[in-house]
Amino acid sequence: MTAIENLHALKLQLEHQLKESPSAEEREWIEGELTKIDIALSFLDDREKELASQPTVSK
């Protein structure tokens, strides 16, 4: 799995845990982790688009 796939899998797992009515403390922690994952995914998606837009060099 790629880093992006791992983050998506973790995000799904955390979202599932959030639906199981965790305590207020757990909910806060899960929401914080989801925010971090969203930031990481946006960074990786931007980087992937940037790399894809660069011309390839032929030898």
C-alpha positions in Angstrom: 0.0 0.0 0.0 1.1 3.5 -0.7 1.2 6.2 2.0 -2.0 7.7 0.6 -3.8 4.4 0.7 -2.6 3.8 4.3 -3.9 7.2 5.3 -7.3 6.6 3.7 -7.6 3.2 5.4 -6.7 4.8 8.8 -9.2 7.6 8.1 -12.0 5.1 7.5 -11.1 3.2 10.6 -11.2 6.3 12.7 -14.5 7.4 11.2 -15.9 4.1 12.1 -14.7 4.4 15.7 -16.3 7.9 15.8 -19.7 6.4 15.0 -19.4 4.0 17.9 -20.2 6.8 20.4 -16.8 7.2 22.1 -16.3 9.2 25.2 -15.8 12.9 24.9 -12.0 12.5 25.4 -11.8 9.8 22.7 -14.0 11.8 20.3 -11.7 14.8 20.7 -8.6 12.6 20.0 -10.2 10.9 17.0 -11.2 14.3 15.5 -7.7 15.6 16.0 -6.2 12.5 14.2 -8.7 12.9 11.4 -7.6 16.6 11.0 -4.0 15.5 10.8 -4.8 12.9 8.2 -6.8 15.4 6.1 -3.8 17.8 6.2 -1.4 15.0 5.2 -3.7 13.8 2.4 -4.0 17.3 1.0 -0.3 17.8 1.1 0.4 14.4 -0.6 -2.3 15.0 -3.2 -0.8 18.4 -4.0 2.6 16.9 -4.3 1.4 14.1 -6.5 -0.3 16.6 -8.9 2.9 18.7 -8.9 5.0 15.7 -9.9 2.5 14.6 -12.5 2.5 18.0 -14.2 6.3 18.1 -14.6 7.6 17.3 -18.1 9.5 14.0 -18.3 13.1 14.2 -19.6 14.0 11.8 -22.4 17.6 10.5 -22.6 
